[in-house]
Amino acid sequence: MLRPLNHPVFLVCAGLFIAHQILQKIGHISLPWFDNHLDCLLCMPLLLTAWLLERRYLVFKNPAHRLSPAEIAGATLLLVLLFEWGFPALSPRFTSDWRDVPAYAMGSILFWRFLNT
């Protein structure tokens, strides 16, 4: 069993996230599709992996524990509501873009398929 933090899918997601942030914030390079949707896609595999590790090693102390489909769907729904409705309602610095919802869903499917093992 490949550990989640060493899994190529996790490493690619983390690497893409870091590279994009460096390009965007330090390099001032704008790539419109990536600026609008990449973080939403990568958010779920990264956050769900952190939650999986917390469950495995702090809560259940079972290295074989997996998140259930209901937990993954619930976390996805919660974050979609928070990021696409909650934050924009609280501050004009945040914008709601419902086209991000498929990116969150694809990120969750990516986690479920490859990292929740």
N, C-alpha and C positions, 0 to 999 in steps of 0.2 A: 504494500500500500504506500503510495507516494504521499508524503506529508504536504498539506496544503500550501505552506509558505515556500516550498521547493518545487511546486508543480509549475510546469512551463506556462500554463494558462494564467496562473496568478502572477508569475514573474513578468509576462508580457503586459498584463493589465497594469501592474504597478509601474513598470517601465514606461508605458505609454502615458500614464497619468503624470508622472514626474517630468517626462520630456515635454509634454504639452504645456504644463505649468511653467517650465523654464522658458520655452519659446514665447509663450503669451505674456508672462509677467516680467521677465528679465530681457528677453530679446525683442519684445514689442512686435512680434510677428503674429499677424492675424490670419487664421485659416478658418473662414466663416463656418463651415459645417462642423469642424472639430470644436471650435469655440462654442457653438450652440448645443451640440449633442454628445460629444465624446465623454465629458465628465458624467453625464447621466448614464451612459452605457457602462462606464467603468465603476461607478459608485456601488452598484449592487454586488459584483463579485468581490470587491475589496471589503465592503462593510459586512457582507454575509460571511466571508472567511474569518474576519475578526470575531464575529458573533459565534461562529462554529468553534473556534479555538477557545473562546471563553466558556462555552458550554462543555467542551471536552475536558478541559484541564482545570477549571475552577468550580464548575457547578456539579457535573456528573462524575468527574474523574474517570472517564471512560474514553480512551483514545479512539474507539471505534464509533462513537456517537455521531449520528447524522441529523441534520435539520430535516424536519418533516416538510412535505409540500405545503401544508397549511401554514407552518411557520414562515416559510420562504414567501408565500403569497401574502401573508399578513404583513411581513416586514416591507415588502414591495409596496403594498397599498398604503401603509403608514407613511413611508418616505415620499411617495408620490403626492399624497395629500399635504404633507408638511412642506415639501419643496415647491409644489406647483400651485398650492392654494394658501397654505398658512403663511409662509414667509412673504409672498407678494401682498397679502392682506395687511401685514404688519408694517411693511416698509416699501417705499417706492424704488428702492435700490434693487429690489428683486422683481423679476418679471415671470409671469406664468406663460408657459408654452406647452400646450397639451400635446404637441408633437414629440415632446420628450418622453411621454408615457411609454411608447413602444421601445424606446432606448432602455428605460428602466426594466421593462419586461424582458428584453433580450439579454440584459446583463444578469437578471435573475435566472433565466434559462441556462445561460453560460455557467453560472455557479452550480446550479442543480446538476447539470450534465457532467461537468468536469471536476469540480472542486469539492462537492459534497460527498466525498467517498471515504 
